[in-house]
Amino acid sequence: MKHPDQQCAIRVEGEKGRRLTLHLSGYLVTEHVDRPMDEIQSLLDDYRPSQLLIDVSDVITMDSAGALALAKAEEDAAARSIPFEILNMTPGMKRTLRLLDYKKPFGDRDSSLDRTPPLFERIRGVFLDTYNDFIRVMVFVGELLSALLYSAIHPLSIRWADSLLYIKRAGVDGLPILGLISFLIGLIIAFMSSLQLKQFGANIYVASFLAIAVVRELGPIMTAILVAGRSGSAFAAEIGTMKVNEEIDALTVMGFDPVRFIAVPKVLAAMVAVPILTLYANLFGILGGLVVGVTGLDLTPYTYIQQTIKSIAAFDIISGIVKAVVFAVLISGISCQRGFETGEGAEAVGISATSAVVSSIFLIIVADSIFAIVIHYIR
């Protein structure tokens, strides 16, 4: 509470031409900031000190107007080439000064930073942000692995009802759009490849080409990207909303582990739903190629299916399922982590959902590249 009858007083210590110390006391607030500012201006003109120090140890309250007054005093001193420093600031005063977008509190700034070229400053900022984000992700990975291990040892602690609900949302609800996209992708690939293979009379190899492409690569990666867009963003937005509404803090106060309570059911649901969706994506992609083979290449359904079966090995199907499980863990894990990192406000929830989708797709591509190399040498 401010006291309008309490003024801001200035006690001067120093001599003309030498170091000048101004001891401020009272309330450095909007109602009383004009008089001390005028006095500081007069003292700078009269004393012309070699250094100006402002001691705020006796200041009871300082608001943003008081902070602006100190900033103006620094500018006036700098204009006269007078070294300037503020003494005995409290943490609250430093926070108020940071509202003015000063990189560091007065008297603690490194002038060399101000001379850093903007390009290098941005590169350094990006590097630090990436490093800090990596550290946070690794910490969450440790917490998630610990929660999954605890759940494996104590299966009754898992919220199975929520896991089944998330399996429905991520799996069953996503099947129509995944089936349509996979069917159209298979149809397009079969049609485009047939334009080339027809020239050599190799129509029958359209079935082989499509089956290998879909089962080994397109099925798992299309499913993962679709799940990242649908379910990954939903996971991040749901947890982010809980963070904004302080529901996660409430769970912690009640003694629940938020990662075990919220993230584990989502991760388990994704690990079940994504492999099943991948098998469906493979099936619909092959069906899309079958339509092109029957209608445009004069192949019978039996011939097309037989050629498809010959082209696919059990190793291809198993490796695709293993990929799907890894993709599921990456998608659900990074989505939950982004949700737990949500800041304040509705905008932060949207940022977390967007970051979850982008990060998931990036990790999917990186993991798929690693799988391609590893499977090549295993095979």
N, C-alpha and C positions, 0 to 999 in steps of 0.2 A: 504494500500500500504506500502510495506516495504522500508526502506531507508538503502541501504547497507553501506552508509558512517557512519551511527550511530551505535556506539558500545554499548555493555552492560557493564556498569561500576559497580564496587563493592566498597562500603564505609564500612570500618570495625569499629565497636564500641564494646569495651570490652577489657579485660585484659586476660593474659594467666592464664589458670586454672579456670577461672570464666565464667560467661555467656557471650556468644559471639553473637552479632547481626550483620548480614550482610545486608546492604541496597542495593538492586539491583535497577538499573535505566537504562532506554534506551529500547533496543529491544532484548528480550530474544527469539531469533528465530534461525533457523537452521544455518544461516551464521555466527552468533556470539556466539554460545553456547559453543564452545570449550574452549576459554580463561577463562570465569568465572568458568567453571567446574574445570579446572586445579588450579585456585586460591582457590576454596573452598577446594580442596583436600590438598593443601599446608597449608591452614589455620588450617584445622583439625589436621594435623600433628604437626604444630608449636605451636598452642595455647592450644591444648588438652582441650577444654572448658568443663565446667560442664553442659552446655546446649547450643544448637545451635538454633538461631532464624534467619529466613530469611524474611526480609521485602520487599514485592513486590509492595508497594504503588506507587513507581515511575516508575514501568515497564509500558511502553507504549503499547507494543504488546508482546504476548507470544503464540507460536504455539505448536504443539505436541512435537517437539524436545525440546523446553524449558520445557515442562511438564516432559518429560523423564529425563531431567537434574535434575530437582527438586526431582524426584523419586530416581535417583541415589544418590543424596546428602543425602536423608533420609536413604537409605540403608547403605551408608558409615558411617553415624552417628550411626545407629543401630548396625553396626558391632563393633563400638568402645564403645557401651553402653552409648551413649550420647543422652539425650532427644532432640527431634527435633520438630519444629513447624514452620509453614508458616503463616505470618501475613498479614492482609490487602489485601486479595484476592478479586478480583472483580467477579461478577457472571459469566462473560465470562471465566475467568481463571478456575473457578470451573468446568464449563462445559468441558473445555479442559482436565482437570485432570480426569474427569469421563470417558473420552475416553480410559484411561488406565485400566478400569475395577476396579477402586478403589470403594469400597462400599460407602465411604463417603470422602469428601475433607480432605486434610491434616489438622492435628490439631483438627479434629472433629470426629475422629473415636473412636469407643468403642472397646477396645481390648477384652472385654468379648465376643463380637460377633464372633471374630476370633476363640475362643475356643469352639464355639457351635458345637456339633457333627453333621456331615453331615446329618444323618437320621432325627434328630429333626429339622435341618434347612429346610430340604425338606418338612417335615410335616407342619411346620409353613408356608412355602411358599404356599403349596397347600391350607391350611386353609385360608390364606389371599386372595389368588386368588379367591377361591370360595366365600368368603364373599363379596369381591369387585364386583364380577360378579353378585351376588344376588342383591346388591344395584343398580347396573346399570339396571338390568332387572326390578326391581321394579319401578325405575324412568321412564323407557320406558313404563311400564304398565300404570302408571298414565297419561303419555302424550297420549297414545293410547286411553284410556278410555275417556279422555277429548276431543280428536279429534272425536271419535265415537259419543259422546253426542252432540257435535256441529253439526256433520253431520246429526244426527237424527232431530235436531231442524231446520237445514237449508239444506234440501235435495237437493236443487238446487246447493249447493256447491260441491256435490259429482261428481267426474269425471266418469259419468255413462258409457261413451264409453270405457274407460280403464277397468272398472269393467267387462263389457261384454267380452272384449278381454281376460281378465284373467280367466273368467269363461270358455271360449272356451279352453284356454291352459291347465287349471287345470282339467277341466271336460271332454269335448268332446274329446280332443286329448289323454287323458289318458284312455278312455273307452276300446279300443281294448286290451291293455295289462292287464288292470284290469279284463276284462271279461275272458281272457284266463287263467290268474292265478287263479281266483275264480273257474272257471270250473274245472281246474285240481285239485285244493285243494278239492273241493267237491267230485270229482271222487275218489281221493286217500282215503279220510276219509271214504266214503261209502264202498269202497272195503276192507279196513282194518277192519272196524267194522263188515262187513258181514262175514269175516272169523271166528269171534268169535260167532256171533249171529246165524249163520247157525247150529252150534252144538246143539243149543237148539230149533231149529225150529222157531226162532223168526225173520225171514227175514223181516217181515213187519215193525219191529221197527227200521230198518236201516233208513227209511224215517223220523221217528220221531227224532231219534238221530241226524241225519244230520241237519234237519231243525232247531232244538233248538240250536245246536252248531253254525251254520252259522248266524242265525238271531240275537242271543243274543251276541255273542262274535266275531266270525271269520270275519264276514262281515264288521262291523265297524273298527276293528283293522287292518285288511288287507288293507282296503281302506286308512286308515290314514297313515299307514307306506308307502304305495305306493305314496301317495300324498306328504308325507314328502321327499321321495327320488327324486321325479320328480319336483314338484312345489316348495317345501320348499327350496331346493338348488338353484333353478332358481331365486326365490325371493331374497335370500341372495346375490347371485352372481350379480344380476342386480343392487341392491342398493349398493353393495360393489364397483362395477365398477363406479357408479355415484360418490361415495365418493372419489375414487382415482382420478377421472377426475375433481374433485372439482365442479361438477354440483350441489351437495347439498348446498355447500356454495353459489353458484350463486342464487339458489332458495331463500335462506335466505336473501341475499342482496336485491333481488327483492320484498321481503315482503311476500313470501309464507311460510306457515308452512310445513316443509318437511314431518312430520308425517301425517298430514292431506292430503297433496298433493300426497304422494307416498304410504304410508302404508294403508290408509283407503280403497282404491279400491281393494287392494290385499286381505285384511281381509274380506271384503264383498263378494268378488268373491269366496273365499274359503268357507265361510259360506253357500253359495248357492250350490257350486259344490260338496262338500264332502258328504252331505246327499243324494243327487241324485245318486252319485257314489256308496254309500253304498247300496241303494236299488237295483242297478244293480248287485253289488257283491253278494247280497243275492240271486237274481234270478239265476245268472249263477252258483253259488255254488249248489243250489238245482237241477239245470239242470244236473250238473255233477253227482250228486247222482242218478238222474233219469236214466241216461244211465246205471249205474251199476245195478240198480234195475230191469230194463227191460231186459238187456242182460245177467246178471249173477245170478239173484235171482228169475227169472220166475214170476216177478210181472208185472201187466199191468200198463200202464201209468195212467189210471184213479184211480186205487187202490193206487198207489204211491202218486199221487197228493192229493187225499182225505185224506190220512194219514198225509201228510205234513200239510194240512190246519187245521186238528184237533189238531195238536201239537203246532201250533203257535197261540198265543193270540195277540190281538191288543196292549196290554201293551208291548209285546216283540218288536214289530215293532216301536212303539213310543219311547221306551227307546233306541233302536238302533239309531234312528234319533237324539235324544237328545245327545247321545254320539258323533255322527258324528259332530254335530254343535260345541260341546266343543273341540273336536279334531281339527276341522278346525281353531278355534280361537287360540289354542295353537300352531299349526304348522305355521300359517301365522304370528302370533305375534312374536314368537321367531325367525323366519327366518328374518323378517324385522329388529328386534333388532340386530341380528348378522350382518346384512348388514350395518346398521348405525354405528356399532362398528369396521368396517373394518379399518385396518391400511394402511400403504403406500405400494404400489407395487402390482404387479400381484400375487405374492405368497400369500399376505394377503387376496385377493379375494377368492382363493382356500381354505384357512384356514377358512374363514367365512362360505363358503358353506358347508364344512365338519362339522363345529361346529353346523350349523343350523340343519343338518340332525340328528346328534347324539343327540343333545339336544331335538329335536322334538320327536324322538323315545322314549327317556327316559321319557319325560313328558306324552307321550301317554300311556306308561305302567303304570306310577304312577296314572294317571287319571282313567284308566280302572280298576285298583285295587280298587280305591275309589268307582267307580260306582258299582263294584261287591258287595261290602259290603252294600252300601246304598240301591241298588235295592233288595238285599236279605231281608232287614228289611222292605222295603216298600211293597214288594209283600206279 
